[in-house]
Amino acid sequence: MKKWTLIMLIIALVLFGSVIGFNMFKQQKIAEYLANRPEPEYPVTIMTATAEEWTPSISAIGFIEPLQGVTLTAEASGIVTKINFVSGQKVSKGDSLVELDSDVEKANLQSAQARYPAAEAKYKRYRGLYKKGAISKEGFDEAEAAYLSLKADITGLKATINRRDVDAPFSGVVGIRGVNLGEYMQAGSRIARLEDISVMRMRFTVSQNDISRISIGQSVHVAVDSYPGTHFNATISAIEPAINYQSGLLQVQADIPNAQGKLRSGMFARAQIVLPTLTNQVVLPQIAITYTLYGDSVYVLDKDTHRVTQQVITAGERNKDRVRILDGIKPGDTVVTSGQVRLSNDSKVKVVESDATTPPTETPML
């Protein structure tokens, strides 16, 4: 029994020793492989920083408004007897657009105008007689009051008739009409929208910190989603004299020529206030910059050693996919533009060609 136990113990020791020995052999071989393994080279794309011109701008958003715009309504109630326009028509200032029934007022006007010559002649005759002392002051006053009252009635009737005729207050384009012939229209009812779209306006706000960089007559590039890739030239026409003390924002207005009629009121728009051009500026693509809570940085390549160094930078304004570099990079530095995820200081890299960093000609639709 003791002999059997001794044999089993020897077998167990041999098995455990074999396992331990195999693991020690494996670890030794792994260590030898790692010691002799070549240093990895990470594929990257690069660009050389150059000095170029940079046109800074102030970005803002807002909505397009017409030069003039109004919702046409009637001042009086009545039946629509004439509609002198069609939806979408261009009209001139003073054109009659809608007429309401005014037969009663016109009849009253004719009656008053018929009595007017006799009242005027009587007034003039009584005035002459009063100067001669032929009539009393009371008789002259009654004749004068009757004349002036009739004259005022005629003026009031003409104004009432004019109020029942809706004219265009300015030249522009009429929208879709909201009345029909023969309809009884209440005072204040909507007739149509009239807008002067020859020149459009955009209102937007900028920070009070930028007030020293804007002025009347300054150029603005306006873009709308309806015309991608196209910008409209505008000019700052007005700056609010007061800053909103709650938000610290300043309201600005820019005029946009709209001879082709592409812009419509209510469009959402983006504005870029163009500032003076700067020379000898270093500009990099945004993808070359690593943004962290501790600061922004790029990787600079040493072409002799094929190793990179992480360089802290100060980024300035952005324009689409490009960033102006204020500090940290100088012209002639070779900057890594892609493949930075696996890099660290003194990493060895291999430069490859890739079009992955080239922006597409068209933004893909989601």
Steps between C-alpha positions, in 0.01 A plus 500: 500500500780735588677406179190588292469835675864579428457418131195729469686782674795464259260507199326816634835674552607413145172637356515825697866542416425455130229769508719745691792432272285552187369833629852617584614399150207683339565818697865490405416468130242783521757723668755416230243579226404832655865591549578430136174638356547806272359832623149558357448773245157666504357612165421873484432772247682831521501855371748786511382814678528809282436872549188619321233768511210458741177698490343487847127536542229520763232232471134566575158358422168669431198519271438675170254791500362712212590864449132570567225255577141532610186289524231689310167541680184707449419792727123453454253216467313431179445280197796452265399639160838498320829314534762667282794262548593134475710303746873556451458813290740794509321825584600865517442748776142637488354215293144411601494141622155444653182710489206467737138596427468879546182583307331662800802716581535604136132597484533707816809665351310593182220646710742709704689613191169604340418726796851639525485772227184654647642493854827654381319775304276578796803522732682739266188711447429523876864590562471794264168610649637467852794727416249760374289461814201374303457180710554410860801314636276205586383461141858506371614247763224257402591523131870452581430201726280334238768549234790371711294205628408394147865537392610278790229244414634475145855449628382234747300314233801497267717362781239232576493395135880493489508279811289247311763487224814312611807632315862379498698711751825424314624307199559130545368149451155397622466158657210257487173688537269414786172654375250415228275708283161561662623406847395710798826601660531622856726791585851372570458181297812383316510572128855397402865546589688777319880505510771703334765234430730711282727531802487259792625548852652271756500570871747321723683549826870511584680500832582833659866390487486538119353850493841653419533274193175593322388821328240637261576402141696187594467198269302196610475162329155345544422133435164322500423129488290541184812582293788287634845614399374851413546813707324832459688825543352729763595824671449603860242780489413552868641421844283518810625782724437303820629162616259262669621506861351155570671313216788731410403478132481777243243496217626564147314541170641427154346582160513234227432590134242255364464590132451135401238443769670191644468606863165489678401636836510253785802308366750384761842641411860495616711814486876543486614856573818541298795653692830635358727234347807391699827391335761240597259284696540126567181311418442129562210263437293429809567126474869564572419639846444286808256671735514409870400653833867573566556692177526464124798336331637366173771247415806639321712262293879497493572379147854392587402260780142429386384567855229739622482747785177619657485880478256713703335771288263796536212480251323811372201552271351216299370511146322181397768227534800732545644659813730797541795414729603784729796332670690170505556439128717695260521488119703203382398263782377159383171422673320166524148530355364150569593191700564689826283268712780246561784749523691623801820696547795352308281251310646377173275556200474410134364757258225368272284653231128522573202704382312442824579853615374661179156653563223374267370731228146451631386441856318164517133518594392327818 
